[in-house]
Structure formats: structure tokens, C-alpha cells
Amino acid sequence: MRTDGTAFAASRPFAGTAAFLWTEILVQSNERMAMVTSMVVPGVILVFVEILDPSLIGVALIGAILFSTFTMGQRVLNEAAYLRIDHKANELYLAGPLTPEAYFVGMSVGIMVVYVAPTVFLSVLAVLIVPLTLSTGLLLLALAAAVWLSAASIGYIFSTFFRDNRAIWAYSSLFFNIFGVLAPVFYPLGLFPEPLRPIVLLMPPSAAAALAQSAIGVTTLAPWQAVLAVAGLGVETIGLFVLAIRWARRTVRGE
């Protein structure tokens, strides 16, 4: 592990982000099959919604956008663990001027750049089908960005807990699908059991989905629910990002 360079990292935080971001883009761009399969889950759910209840296709499209950004965090988890466990490449990267926070941010943004195409495609469909106004579209963009940042932070932090890649796939898929599929992301919050709604309003993807559903008039949020969703999403996104930065520095120092 890297034991020197603390003063350099302190004086130049995020040094090397752009270079590592480009490296990650080049690596991820070779995973063409993974890029195609990234649309499988939201695509299947959209087909079923269209067959079973076409009136909910707008809600499902917005949910698919948020789910797509949320699952980028799963790809951060897999990539970070793969580099650390199988290739030990993180030690090579971090032996140079690349700071720990640049490693995390560069990896996350690089993955997002490569896998953002399905999200853009879904956004175009949402504009045509929902439809979205300019203000609603900007709100959805902000919500998707918050979901992506929180998911990437969670993914990176979780990646450090694994010692075997075989254990990752099951746990990461279970976690991201529970938070992104079972929670009211693809369907209205009103269909979720009322006593449990405060819980899902504290989950980044379902909180963002509830706010987006409220903006297009599908869901009516009580004032306390709106405050809970906004505050929870904001605090969790910022808190998780700060924790991921601190966690990256801590794990590199081997503390």
C-alpha cells in the first residue's frame, strides 16, 4: 500500500483525476457486451409495464432513468474490487502522483461517461412520452446526478469490504435491485405500503423517484414527505461522497 505522498495529496487533492478518468473510459469502452446488457433490467420492466398497465409507462420511464444512474454505482463497486483483488492495479496507480480521491472520482466519472448512453436514450423517450417540461427536465437531471453520486460513493465504499470477487456479484446485485426495483422507483409511491413510505423516502433512488413523480403530477406528496425526500437525498448524497473521499484516503494509508 502507498505510505508516502501525504503532503502531496494534501496540497493537490484530486490530482490526476483527468488522466485516470480517460484511462477508465478507454478500459470501459472495450466492455461492449456489458454496455448492451446495462439496458436489460430497465428494458424488461418497461416492456412488462407497457403490457400490464400502459398508463404507468411515464412513471416507469422516469424510474428507468434513475435506475440506470443508480446501477452505475454497482459498476463502480465491481470495477474497484476487480482492480484491487484480481490485478492489484490500485497499488500501481496509487504509487504515483494519483491521489486516492482522484482514483475514486476518476473511476466513477469514467464509468458514468461510458454508460450514460442508455440514460440519454431513456431521457429522450421520456421527453416524447411523459412529456417533460424544461423545469421538470432540469429537476430530473439534478435528481439523477444526486442518485449517481450517492450510488458511486456507496459502490466504492462497499468494494473495499470484499476479499473475493465471487462474493461480489450476488451481494451487489441484491443490494442494487432491492433499492432500485423493489422500492417505488418504477411504480408510483402511492402503491407502496403507507407505513413504510418514510423508509423508502430516505433511500436515494426512491426519494428521487417520488420527487420526480410529484413534479409530473402522478404522486401527491405531503409537505413532510417532500421535506423528508429532499433533505434525505441531499444529506445522504453529500455525506456519502465525503465519506467515500475520506474512506479512499484511509484505505490507501492502510489505517
Beta strands, then each sheet from edge to edge (+ up, - down):
end
